[in-house]
Amino acid sequence: MPVKVRPERESTVPIPDQSRWPGLEVVPDVPVRAAAARALFRRMVRRLDLRVVFPDGRVWGGGGGGSAVMRIVREHEFFARIGATGKVGFGEAYMVGAWTADDLERVLRAFAARVRTLVPRPLQALRRWYDLRQPAAEDNDHVGARENISRHYDLSNELFELFLDETMTYSSAWFEPGDSFADAQRRKIDGILDLAGVRDGSRVIEIGTGWGSLAIRAAQRGADVTTLTISTEQARLAAERVADAGVADRVHILEQDYRDAQGSYDAVVSVEMIEAVGERWWPEYFRTLDRLTAPGGRVGLQVIVMPHDALMAIRNSYSWVHKYIFPGGLVLSHKVIDEILRKHTSLRVVARRDLGTSYAMTLRQWRERFLARWEDAQRLGFDTIFRRMWEFYFAYFEAGFRVGYLDVSQLALARD
């Protein structure tokens, strides 16, 4: 029976106001599932470089004195949430303060380092029964894609301005020694444009405008740029930034779905947009790149990837990231990219640059800047649960990149 979240006797930590977050304040209290979650969690952490500390002083985990420390604040609620919704419940428990950490990224890194073996193999075979499934409403057809993008990118331009660097770039930078954050982002942008062969006179189309930095840089190289977005808020601010940069005559911002793009271009560029496309639409995305690329043209992509076996294991799962951060999204593997290109296009990968370490550094910067500006975010109307949610989001992905479970690659595509 569902129960209202309530303070537990062992905790004096206040529970954040959950009235603005429907579903969080009620936990499905199923003792059998909670007990199973407790047993599985205890077994999992035995093998981790981690100390799990309970309010009564008990300590679980395989870590020692220098290991990351995870602190359980409300034990009953913690296991009830995991028992009810698994990985989703683990993240939600952090959002509402049922557990905390001295160093959140280190705790999540301990899990990420063993993520493929955390669940015993016999239970992995049962994944289809205990994993949540992606809601049909989050499919990335024309209507769903616009709704999914709006839920993240239309939150508030002012929110993103709090933690992004001066280039307003929301994707991995490319760090070299001595770089400022903005310098590392500019290097990343130039890297993509170089892979796509963008130069004076190039006809360029960008899929996924962001806040306009790549389009501005391409125009400064002398290119004529068409850039597509389905985020109303991003389009508005991008137009202002393009005008301020003095390149409005060379940059054309269209609020248009990539599937509706027309024309023939010397260079097609897209930075960390395909992760929002969804598996069903991957072939269509790459066919669109092929269709838009003129004879002799090139494609420059930046794409987050994961090991192929890991992708096959989680591809049908509905995770905390889907529910709260990127609905409808899924990262790819290099094998999947190569297979789709071979089956559905005339394009092939002709150059590759991996930047996973830089993404970990980027995410650390975003998290530190976000937390440092939290009072400003509160003035924009964001609450404590939102703060814990985005802190978890940044640390979760940083941990994945630090252990190599995730990577990010810049790719050049061309025809044989």
N, C-alpha and C positions, 0 to 999 in steps of 0.2 A: 504494500500500500504506500502511495506517495506520502511523504511527510514534509512539513515545513522545516526549512533549515533553522536550527536553533543553536545557541551557544552550548557547548559541552562543558561539563563540570571541570575538566582538566585544563580548560583554556580561559584566559582572561582577555584574549585578543578580540577586539570588536569585529563583528562581521560587517563588511561593506554593505551599503544600501543596494539591494538587488531589485528594487521595484521597477527600475527602467530596463531590466533584463529578463523578460518573460522566460520561464523555464528554469532559470538558475536558482530561484529561491525554493524550489520543490525538488527533492531528491527521491527517485524511486527506491524505497527502502525494502530490498529483497534480501533477507538474511542469508539465504543459500548462496546467492551471487556475491554478496559482500564477503562471505567466508571464503569462497573460491578465489576472489580477488586478493584477499589477505594472504592466502597460502601461496598463490602464484607470485605475488609481489615479493614475499619473503624469500622465495627460492631464487627469483631473478637477482635480487640485490646481493645475495651471497657471493656472486661472482664479479661484482663491480667494485671499482676503486671508489668507494662511496661509504659514508656513514649516515645512516638514517636514524635520527634521534627523536624519540617519543616524549611527550610531556612528563611521563613518570620516570624518565631516565633510561629506559631501555634503548639499546642501540642494535640495529641490524646493519648488515652489509659487510663487504669484504675489505673495506678500507681501513687505514691506520690513522695515526695522528695528523698526517699532512694531507689527508684526503678531503675531497669536497664534502660538505655537510648539508644534508637535506633535513629540515625540521618539520615534523608532523605537528600541526597545531590542533586540529580537530579530527581525531582518529576515526571515530565512527563515520563521520561524513566523508572523509577521504576514501575509505574502502567502499562505502555505499555508492559514491560517484563512479569509481572505477568499475565496480561490479555491474552498475547499470549501463554504462556506455564506454567502457574500456579506455582507449587512448583519448577520446573526447573528454571523458570524465577526469582523466589525469590533468589535462590542461584547465578544465573548468575549476577543479579543486584549487589550482594555483590562483586563478582569477578571483575567487571569493576568499582567499586567505586560509584555506584548510591545510595548506602546507606552504612553506617558504624556504628560503635558502640563504646561506651566508654569501655565496657566489653562484647565482642562478646558472650562468653559462657553464661553469665547471660541473655542476650537478647534471645538467642536460648532456654535457659531453660524456660523462661516465656512462649514461644510457646509450648515447649515439655510438660510442666505440664498440658496443656489443649488440647493436640493434638487430642484426640478422640472426642472432642466436639467443636473444632474450627469452623468447617463447619457445618451450620445448618442442622438438620436431613433431611429436604426435599431436600436440595441440595446434600446430601450424596447419595441419591438414583439415582442421575444423574451422579455419578462418572464415569460410563462406557463411557459417552459421552464427558466429559471434561478432563479426565486423558489421558496422552500420553500412548502409548503402547510400549512394549519392541520390538526393531527391531529383525526381524527373524535372522539376521546375528549374534546376540549376544547369540543365543542358545548355550548351552555348549555340543554340540557333540564333537567329537575328534578334529576337525579343529577349531571350535568356542572356545572351552575351552582354547586351546593354545593361540589363538589370544587375548582372554579376559585377561588371566593371564599376557601376555606379556605387555599389555597396562599399567599395574600397576607395576608389580614386576620387569620388565626389564627396568624401567626408567633409573636407574643408581644405582649400588651398593654403589657408593660414596655418593649419596644423602641419602640413608638410614643410612649410617654410621654417618651422621651428627647428627641424632636425636635419634637413638637407643642406648641402653646401651651397655656395653662391650660384653655382650653375643650375640648381634645381634639378639634379639628375638622380632618378630613383632606380638605380641599377648598379651593378658592381663597378667600382673604380678599378684602375690598373695602377697599382702602387709600385714605384721604384724608390730607392733610398733617397731621403731628403724631400720627398714630395709633400706638399700640402694636400689636403683633401680635394680641393678644387683642381689642383694640378693633375692629380691622379684621375679625376673624372674627365678632364680634357684629354689626357693621354688615351683613355678608353675610347672616347668619341673619335679621335683621330685614327685610332687603330681600326675601328669598324669602317670608317670612310676610306682608309687606305686599302683594306681588303676588298672593298667594293670598287676601287679605282675611281673615286670621286675627285674631279678636278674642274678647272675652269671650263664652262660650257656643258658640263654633264647634265643630263636630264635624270633627276633622282625622285624616287618615291619612297617614302618612309611609312611603314606600317606600325602604328603606335607612337603618337606624337610626344607623349609625356608632357613636359612643360616647355618643349621647344628647343632645347639646347643643341641637339644633333642637327636639326633643321637649320638653326642659325649658323652653326659652324660650317655646314655644307654650303650654305649661301655665301658665307665669307670666303669660301674657296672659289667662288664664281659659278656655282651650280644653280640650276633652276629647280626648286624643290616643291613637290606636292607631298603633304603629310596628312595622314589619316588618324582620327581618333573617334571613339564613341563615348568619351567622357566630356560632358558639357563643361564642367569646372576646369578641366585641363585645357580645353580649347579656348576658353575665355582668357585664362592667364597666359597661355602660349602666345595668343595674338598680341597681347600687351607687350610681352617680352620681345617678340619679333619686331614690333614697331620701335621699341626702345633701342634695339640693336641696329636699326637703320637698314633692315633687309626685307621690309614688307613687300617690296616690288619683286623679290625673288622667292618668297615662301608663300605657299597657298595652303591654308589649313582647311581641311574638309572634315565635317562630322559625318563620317561614312564608315560602314563596315568594310573590312578588307575584302570580303567576298564580292563586293559591288564595285571594286576598283576597276578602272578601265585605262587603256593606254599602253605605251611601249616606252621603256626607260633604260638608260644606259646602266643605272645602278638601282638596285632594290635593297633597302636597309631596314632592319628590324631588330630592336634591342629588348630582349627579355619580354617579348609579347606572346610568343607561342605557348608559354607556360599557362596562359589563361585560355587557350583555345579548347582544350579538352580532347581526349583521345579520339572520339568520334570524328572530329573535324581536322585532325592532323593531315590526312591526305589532301583535303580541300585547301588547307593553308599552303602546303608546298606546291600544289598545282597552281595556286594563285601566284606564287613567286615566279614559277616557270612561265606562266602566261604573260606576266608583266615585264619580264626581262627581254630586252631587245637582242637581236643577233649580236654576238660579241660582248654582250653585257655581263655583269657580275652581280652577285648577291653577297651582302655582308650581314651576318647574323651574330647576335650574342644570345646564348641559350644556356639555361641551367640544365644539368644532366645528373643522372645517378646510375649506378651499376645496373646492367640489364636484368640480372636475376632479381635484384631488389625491386625494380620497377614491376616485373611480372608478379611479384608477391603481393604488392600493395595496390595495383592498378584499379581494382574494383572496390577498394576500401573508401569509406567516408571518414575523414580525419578531423581533428580539432582545427587544423589549418583551413580545411574546406568550410567548416561551419562558421568560423569567426574572421578569417583573413582573406582568403582567395577562393570564393565559391566557384565550383566548376572547373578548377584548375588541376593540372597534372604536369609534372616535369617529365622529360624524355630521357632516353639513353642514346648514346652514339649509334648503337646497333639499330635501334628503331629509326633514327634519322636516315641512316644509310639504306635501310630496307624500303622506306617510303619513297625516298628519292629514286631508287632503282625501279620500283614498281609503278610510280605515278608521274614521274617527271623525266626530263632530259638533263637535269642538273646533277652534279656530283660535287662532293667536298674536295676542294683542291688545296686548302690551307687551313690550319687549325692552331689556335693559341689558347692554352688553359690558364685560368686566372683564379682558381679556387682559393688560394691563400689570400689574394686581394679581396675576395668577397667576405671572408671572415673579418678582415680588417675594416671593411666598409660597414658591415653590420655592427661591429663594436662601436664605431664612430656614431652611427645612427642612434644606437641605444643610449650611449652616454649623453649625446646632445638632447635626445628626447627627454630623458630624466632630468637633465639640468634645466630644461625649459618647462618643467611640468606645471609650475604655477601659471605660466602663460597659457598652457593648454586648458587648465581649469577655467580660466577666464573666457575661453572659447566655448565652454559648456561640457567638456569631457570630464568623466567622473573617475573614481578610484578603480573601479572594475576595468574600465577602459585602459587606465595606466598599467595595471597588472597584466592585462591581455596583450598589450603591445610590447611590454617588457619581455613577456614570455615568447612572443613571436620573434623578436630580434635575437634573443638568446638561443632559441630553438634552432633557427637557421644557422647562426654562427657556429653552434656546436656541430651541426652536420657538415659544414665546410671544413672545420678544423680537423675532424677525424677522417675526412675523405669520403664520407657517405654521399656528399653532394660535391659537385664541381660546376664550374661555369666556363664555357668555351666561346671564343670568337671563331667563327667559321667563314670561309670564302667559298661560295658555290659558283660553278661555271659549267658550261656545256662541254661535253667531250670533244 
